[in-house]
């Protein structure tokens, strides 16, 4: 701020010039304030939009969790029922049939079947799968074992790793 000078010391031209400079400073400050207010309002709107998106994603995740829990429970109950039926059924032919059904149910956990189920559950939950990020990861690399020669060789994968 400028030093206070008694009004009688300033000439009329200097006084008018000081007023004009102060007026320009106030106008610039007003414009800055308006710009900052507009930015603040835009930021607040953006925050509200993001909060809506987050709540939407939370609802989708909750639906997915419920769907996966239900699928897991159903699979567990079916597996237990098949094992119990195998133990209860006296006839060898029926036991063989149930054993085949049980093997088929174990095959349902193959990656392609899992992909199919995941895709259907995602559609149920309203999640659009736009890229491969939601897909099941590829199978893990085969295990390696060190031989006596300190060279590594690939082993065959076990059927159910």
Backbone as JSON, one array per atom type, in Angstrom:
{
  "sequence": "XXXXXXXXXXXXXXXXXXXXXXXXXXXXXXXXXXXXXXXXXXXXXXXXXXXXXXXXXXXXXXXXXXXXXXXXXXXXXXXXXXXXXXXXXXXXXXXXXXXXXXXXXXXXXXXXXXXXXXXXXXXXXXXXXXXXXXXXXXXXXXXXXXXXXXXXXXXXXXXXX",
  "N": [[0.83, -1.19, 0.0], [0.34, 2.26, -0.58], [2.02, 5.12, 0.86], [0.41, 7.18, 3.27], [-0.6, 10.18, 2.22], [-1.18, 13.52, 2.89], [-4.22, 15.01, 1.63], [-3.96, 17.62, 0.61], [-1.41, 17.76, -0.38], [-1.27, 16.23, -2.7], [-1.75, 16.72, -6.13], [-4.5, 17.56, -8.27], [-4.43, 16.07, -10.63], [-2.72, 13.96, -9.97], [-4.22, 12.76, -7.99], [-6.49, 11.93, -9.41], [-5.26, 10.11, -11.11], [-4.34, 8.17, -9.28], [-6.82, 7.25, -8.36], [-7.83, 6.13, -10.71], [-5.99, 4.04, -11.16], [-6.45, 2.53, -8.85], [-9.11, 1.87, -9.29], [-8.87, 0.29, -11.6], [-7.4, -1.82, -10.51], [-9.26, -2.84, -8.7], [-11.25, -3.67, -10.5], [-9.87, -5.67, -11.9], [-9.44, -7.42, -9.76], [-12.09, -8.08, -9.17], [-12.76, -9.47, -11.52], [-11.0, -11.62, -11.28], [-12.05, -12.79, -8.97], [-14.6, -13.53, -9.91], [-13.84, -15.42, -11.82], [-12.6, -17.32, -10.16], [-14.8, -18.09, -8.6], [-16.4, -19.25, -10.56], [-14.74, -21.39, -11.28], [-14.73, -22.76, -8.84], [-17.44, -23.5, -8.62], [-17.62, -25.17, -10.85], [-15.84, -27.14, -10.04], [-17.18, -28.12, -7.79], [-19.45, -29.19, -9.03], [-18.24, -31.17, -10.55], [-17.25, -32.79, -8.48], [-19.68, -33.69, -7.39], [-20.65, -35.17, -9.57], [-18.68, -37.16, -9.71], [-19.07, -38.39, -7.23], [-21.6, -39.49, -7.66], [-20.94, -41.34, -9.66], [-19.21, -43.0, -8.21], [-20.97, -44.03, -6.27], [-22.66, -45.43, -7.96], [-20.86, -47.35, -8.97], [-20.32, -48.67, -6.59], [-22.81, -49.83, -6.05], [-22.96, -51.59, -8.22], [-20.8, -53.27, -7.63], [-21.7, -54.35, -5.22], [-23.9, -55.8, -6.17], [-22.54, -57.63, -7.77], [-21.02, -59.02, -5.84], [-23.05, -60.22, -4.35], [-24.2, -61.84, -6.34], [-22.03, -63.53, -7.0], [-21.62, -64.78, -4.53], [-24.04, -66.18, -4.29], [-23.8, -67.91, -6.5], [-21.53, -69.36, -5.71], [-22.47, -70.58, -3.37], [-24.5, -72.17, -4.45], [-22.98, -73.89, -6.08], [-21.46, -75.17, -4.13], [-23.45, -76.48, -2.62], [-24.49, -78.17, -4.59], [-22.25, -79.78, -5.15], [-21.87, -81.04, -2.66], [-24.29, -82.39, -2.47], [-24.07, -84.17, -4.62], [-21.88, -85.75, -3.79], [-22.95, -86.85, -1.46], [-25.13, -88.26, -2.52], [-23.77, -90.15, -4.0], [-22.65, -91.69, -1.99], [-24.9, -92.71, -0.76], [-26.49, -94.09, -2.65], [-27.21, -97.4, -3.53], [-26.89, -99.02, -5.81], [-24.53, -100.04, -8.25], [-24.54, -99.13, -10.86], [-25.99, -96.76, -10.69], [-24.28, -95.38, -9.0], [-22.07, -95.09, -10.66], [-23.16, -93.42, -12.59], [-23.71, -91.13, -11.08], [-21.13, -90.52, -10.33], [-20.02, -89.82, -12.8], [-21.53, -87.54, -13.34], [-20.61, -85.97, -11.26], [-17.93, -85.63, -12.03], [-18.34, -84.17, -14.36], [-19.39, -81.87, -13.22], [-17.13, -80.93, -11.93], [-15.6, -80.25, -14.1], [-16.8, -77.95, -14.82], [-15.51, -75.85, -13.74], [-13.56, -75.06, -15.42], [-11.53, -72.67, -17.23], [-12.87, -71.5, -19.52], [-15.57, -71.95, -19.0], [-15.82, -70.58, -16.65], [-15.34, -67.99, -17.59], [-17.63, -67.65, -19.15], [-19.66, -67.71, -17.21], [-18.88, -65.53, -15.61], [-19.18, -63.45, -17.45], [-21.95, -63.53, -17.86], [-22.86, -62.9, -15.29], [-21.78, -60.35, -14.98], [-23.26, -58.98, -16.9], [-25.78, -59.21, -15.73], [-25.39, -57.59, -13.49], [-25.11, -55.17, -14.64], [-22.7, -54.21, -15.57], [-20.62, -53.08, -18.03], [-18.49, -54.79, -20.08], [-15.75, -53.59, -21.38], [-13.15, -54.0, -22.12], [-10.37, -56.29, -21.91], [-9.71, -56.29, -19.25], [-11.34, -57.25, -17.26], [-11.35, -59.92, -17.53], [-10.57, -63.37, -16.73], [-7.36, -64.03, -15.4], [-4.61, -65.35, -17.32], [-3.52, -68.78, -17.37], [-1.2, -69.79, -14.84], [2.39, -69.65, -15.29], [4.19, -72.64, -16.15], [5.55, -74.77, -13.62], [8.94, -74.68, -12.52], [11.81, -76.69, -12.14], [14.85, -77.24, -10.46], [17.55, -79.06, -11.62], [20.18, -81.48, -10.96], [22.25, -80.5, -12.47], [22.04, -77.83, -12.28], [20.47, -76.61, -14.21], [17.45, -75.38, -15.56], [14.32, -76.92, -16.09], [11.23, -77.28, -17.78], [8.28, -78.43, -16.28], [5.52, -80.66, -16.75], [2.22, -79.46, -16.51], [0.14, -80.01, -13.74], [-3.06, -81.55, -13.68], [-5.04, -80.28, -12.1], [-4.07, -77.61, -10.95]],
  "CA": [[0.0, 0.0, 0.0], [1.06, 3.53, -0.67], [2.05, 5.91, 2.1], [-0.67, 8.16, 3.36], [-0.15, 11.55, 1.98], [-2.32, 14.42, 3.09], [-4.85, 15.35, 0.36], [-3.54, 18.92, 0.07], [-0.12, 17.63, -1.02], [-1.48, 15.68, -4.04], [-2.43, 17.6, -7.08], [-5.74, 16.99, -8.78], [-4.08, 15.07, -11.64], [-2.19, 12.79, -9.28], [-5.33, 12.14, -7.27], [-7.3, 11.23, -10.41], [-4.47, 8.97, -11.58], [-4.39, 7.16, -8.22], [-8.17, 6.68, -8.37], [-7.96, 5.29, -11.91], [-5.2, 2.84, -10.91], [-7.17, 1.75, -7.84], [-10.32, 1.35, -9.94], [-8.43, -0.81, -12.47], [-7.03, -2.93, -9.63], [-10.51, -3.43, -8.2], [-11.9, -4.36, -11.62], [-9.1, -6.9, -12.12], [-9.72, -8.3, -8.62], [-13.45, -8.58, -9.37], [-12.71, -10.48, -12.58], [-10.34, -12.8, -10.7], [-13.0, -13.42, -8.05], [-15.63, -14.19, -10.72], [-13.22, -16.61, -12.41], [-12.42, -18.31, -9.1], [-16.12, -18.59, -8.23], [-16.81, -20.16, -11.64], [-13.93, -22.6, -11.12], [-15.21, -23.45, -7.64], [-18.72, -24.12, -8.95], [-17.33, -26.29, -11.76], [-15.22, -28.2, -9.22], [-18.23, -28.71, -6.97], [-20.27, -30.02, -9.92], [-17.42, -32.35, -10.88], [-17.25, -33.63, -7.28], [-20.99, -34.34, -7.31], [-20.7, -36.19, -10.64], [-17.81, -38.28, -9.31], [-19.73, -39.1, -6.14], [-22.66, -40.31, -8.27], [-20.27, -42.46, -10.32], [-18.7, -43.91, -7.18], [-22.1, -44.77, -5.68], [-23.1, -46.38, -8.98], [-19.9, -48.46, -8.97], [-20.51, -49.43, -5.35], [-24.0, -50.65, -6.22], [-22.61, -52.67, -9.13], [-19.94, -54.21, -6.91], [-22.55, -55.07, -4.28], [-24.66, -56.78, -6.95], [-21.6, -58.7, -8.17], [-20.68, -59.82, -4.66], [-24.22, -61.05, -4.04], [-24.34, -62.85, -7.39], [-20.96, -64.52, -6.86], [-21.89, -65.58, -3.33], [-25.12, -67.12, -4.61], [-23.26, -68.94, -7.39], [-20.63, -70.21, -4.93], [-23.3, -71.41, -2.49], [-25.17, -73.17, -5.27], [-21.98, -74.87, -6.48], [-21.1, -75.95, -2.95], [-24.57, -77.36, -2.3], [-24.55, -79.21, -5.63], [-21.13, -80.71, -4.93], [-22.15, -81.84, -1.46], [-25.41, -83.28, -2.8], [-23.56, -85.25, -5.47], [-21.07, -86.65, -2.98], [-23.86, -87.58, -0.57], [-25.89, -89.22, -3.33], [-22.85, -91.23, -4.37], [-22.47, -92.55, -0.83], [-26.18, -93.31, -0.36], [-27.06, -94.95, -3.69], [-26.63, -98.74, -3.42], [-26.63, -99.65, -7.11], [-23.26, -99.66, -8.88], [-24.82, -98.37, -12.08], [-26.35, -95.4, -10.27], [-23.06, -94.75, -8.48], [-21.25, -94.7, -11.82], [-23.82, -92.26, -13.2], [-23.48, -89.97, -10.21], [-19.7, -90.18, -10.41], [-19.84, -89.09, -14.07], [-22.11, -86.2, -13.15], [-19.69, -85.23, -10.4], [-16.78, -85.24, -12.86], [-18.79, -83.08, -15.24], [-19.51, -80.64, -12.42], [-15.77, -80.44, -11.68], [-15.13, -79.62, -15.33], [-17.45, -76.64, -14.95], [-14.6, -74.81, -13.25], [-12.55, -74.75, -16.44], [-11.52, -71.23, -17.5], [-13.87, -71.0, -20.47], [-16.86, -71.94, -18.34], [-15.77, -69.47, -15.7], [-15.52, -66.78, -18.38], [-19.03, -67.57, -19.55], [-20.43, -67.36, -16.01], [-18.53, -64.16, -15.22], [-19.8, -62.55, -18.41], [-23.4, -63.45, -17.6], [-23.08, -62.19, -14.02], [-21.5, -58.93, -15.22], [-24.42, -58.43, -17.6], [-26.83, -59.1, -14.71], [-25.08, -56.48, -12.59], [-25.1, -53.92, -15.4], [-21.34, -53.77, -15.84], [-20.25, -53.29, -19.43], [-17.1, -55.24, -20.2], [-15.26, -52.91, -22.57], [-11.82, -54.5, -22.5], [-10.03, -57.58, -21.31], [-9.25, -56.14, -17.87], [-12.2, -58.0, -16.35], [-11.25, -61.34, -17.84], [-9.77, -64.19, -15.82], [-5.97, -64.05, -15.83], [-4.16, -66.57, -17.99], [-2.98, -69.78, -16.45], [0.13, -69.46, -14.35], [3.43, -70.37, -16.03], [4.46, -73.96, -15.58], [6.56, -74.76, -12.56], [10.28, -75.06, -12.96], [12.53, -77.43, -11.11], [16.29, -77.24, -10.69], [18.13, -80.4, -11.63], [21.52, -81.53, -10.39], [23.14, -79.71, -13.31], [21.65, -76.43, -12.07], [19.73, -76.06, -15.33], [16.02, -75.45, -15.29], [13.51, -77.55, -17.13], [9.8, -77.1, -17.57], [7.54, -79.63, -15.94], [4.14, -80.65, -17.22], [1.27, -78.98, -15.51], [-0.8, -80.96, -13.18], [-4.39, -81.3, -14.22], [-5.75, -79.33, -11.25], [-3.13, -76.8, -10.18]],
  "C": [[0.88, 1.25, 0.0], [1.02, 4.24, 0.67], [0.89, 6.88, 2.08], [-0.09, 9.55, 3.22], [-1.36, 12.45, 2.19], [-2.88, 14.87, 1.74], [-4.37, 16.67, -0.23], [-2.21, 18.84, -0.65], [-0.28, 17.12, -2.45], [-2.17, 16.71, -4.92], [-3.67, 16.88, -7.59], [-5.45, 15.9, -9.8], [-3.55, 13.8, -11.0], [-3.3, 12.02, -8.57], [-6.2, 11.34, -8.24], [-6.57, 9.99, -10.92], [-4.49, 7.84, -10.55], [-5.76, 6.49, -8.17], [-8.35, 5.73, -9.56], [-7.21, 3.97, -11.71], [-5.91, 1.94, -9.9], [-8.42, 1.11, -8.45], [-9.97, 0.17, -10.86], [-8.05, -2.04, -11.64], [-8.27, -3.63, -9.08], [-11.24, -4.2, -9.29], [-11.2, -5.69, -11.9], [-9.37, -7.9, -11.0], [-11.12, -8.9, -8.74], [-13.49, -9.68, -10.43], [-12.06, -11.77, -12.07], [-11.3, -13.55, -9.77], [-14.08, -14.16, -8.83], [-15.08, -15.48, -11.34], [-13.04, -17.71, -11.37], [-13.76, -18.91, -8.66], [-16.61, -19.59, -9.28], [-16.03, -21.48, -11.55], [-14.42, -23.44, -9.94], [-16.52, -24.17, -7.94], [-18.52, -25.32, -9.89], [-16.72, -27.45, -10.99], [-16.27, -28.9, -8.36], [-19.13, -29.63, -7.81], [-19.52, -31.3, -10.28], [-17.38, -33.32, -9.7], [-18.57, -34.38, -7.16], [-21.12, -35.45, -8.36], [-19.87, -37.41, -10.27], [-18.42, -39.08, -8.17], [-20.86, -39.98, -6.66], [-22.05, -41.54, -8.94], [-19.8, -43.49, -9.3], [-19.85, -44.7, -6.55], [-22.66, -45.78, -6.68], [-22.17, -47.59, -9.02], [-20.05, -49.31, -7.72], [-21.72, -50.35, -5.47], [-23.71, -51.83, -7.15], [-21.76, -53.72, -8.43], [-20.76, -55.01, -5.9], [-23.37, -56.14, -5.0], [-23.77, -57.95, -7.35], [-21.27, -59.61, -7.0], [-21.84, -60.75, -4.32], [-24.36, -62.17, -5.07], [-23.27, -63.93, -7.26], [-21.15, -65.38, -5.62], [-22.97, -66.62, -3.61], [-24.62, -68.25, -5.5], [-22.36, -69.9, -6.6], [-21.42, -71.12, -4.0], [-23.97, -72.53, -3.28], [-24.19, -74.27, -5.69], [-21.6, -75.77, -5.31], [-22.21, -76.95, -2.6], [-24.67, -78.5, -3.31], [-23.44, -80.24, -5.44], [-21.38, -81.61, -3.74], [-23.27, -82.84, -1.74], [-24.94, -84.45, -3.65], [-22.73, -86.25, -4.67], [-21.94, -87.49, -2.04], [-24.65, -88.63, -1.34], [-25.02, -90.4, -3.71], [-22.69, -92.22, -3.22], [-23.76, -93.31, -0.49], [-26.68, -94.34, -1.37], [-26.39, -96.32, -3.65], [-26.2, -99.34, -4.77], [-25.34, -99.13, -7.73], [-23.49, -98.82, -10.13], [-25.18, -96.93, -11.73], [-25.13, -94.67, -9.71], [-22.17, -94.28, -9.63], [-21.84, -93.46, -12.5], [-23.55, -91.0, -12.38], [-22.02, -89.55, -10.25], [-19.4, -89.42, -11.7], [-20.38, -87.67, -13.96], [-21.19, -85.34, -12.29], [-18.46, -84.78, -11.18], [-17.14, -84.09, -13.8], [-18.92, -81.77, -14.46], [-18.14, -80.07, -12.08], [-15.21, -79.76, -12.92], [-15.73, -78.23, -15.52], [-16.57, -75.51, -14.44], [-13.49, -74.5, -14.23], [-12.64, -73.28, -16.81], [-12.59, -70.75, -18.47], [-15.26, -70.98, -19.86], [-16.93, -70.81, -17.32], [-15.99, -68.16, -16.43], [-16.98, -66.58, -18.76], [-19.9, -67.13, -18.37], [-20.16, -65.92, -15.59], [-19.19, -63.17, -16.15], [-21.29, -62.41, -18.15], [-23.69, -62.69, -16.31], [-22.81, -60.69, -14.2], [-22.66, -58.27, -15.95], [-25.58, -58.24, -16.64], [-26.64, -57.86, -13.85], [-25.05, -55.14, -13.32], [-23.72, -53.38, -15.66], [-21.02, -54.1, -17.28], [-18.78, -53.66, -19.49], [-16.55, -54.67, -21.5], [-13.9, -53.4, -23.01], [-11.54, -55.8, -21.77], [-9.6, -57.47, -19.86], [-10.09, -56.94, -16.89], [-12.14, -59.5, -16.58], [-10.38, -62.06, -16.81], [-8.33, -64.19, -16.3], [-5.61, -65.39, -16.47], [-3.62, -67.54, -16.96], [-1.57, -69.4, -16.04], [1.18, -70.21, -15.16], [3.74, -71.69, -15.36], [5.59, -73.87, -14.56], [7.9, -75.19, -13.12], [10.99, -75.75, -11.81], [14.02, -77.42, -11.46], [16.8, -78.67, -10.62], [19.51, -80.34, -11.0], [22.49, -80.67, -11.18], [22.89, -78.21, -13.18], [20.99, -75.81, -13.31], [18.24, -76.28, -15.05], [15.31, -76.13, -16.44], [12.04, -77.37, -16.77], [9.15, -78.44, -17.26], [6.14, -79.53, -16.54], [3.26, -80.12, -16.11], [0.44, -80.13, -14.98], [-2.18, -80.6, -13.69], [-5.14, -80.25, -13.41], [-4.76, -78.58, -10.39], [-3.87, -75.7, -9.48]]
}
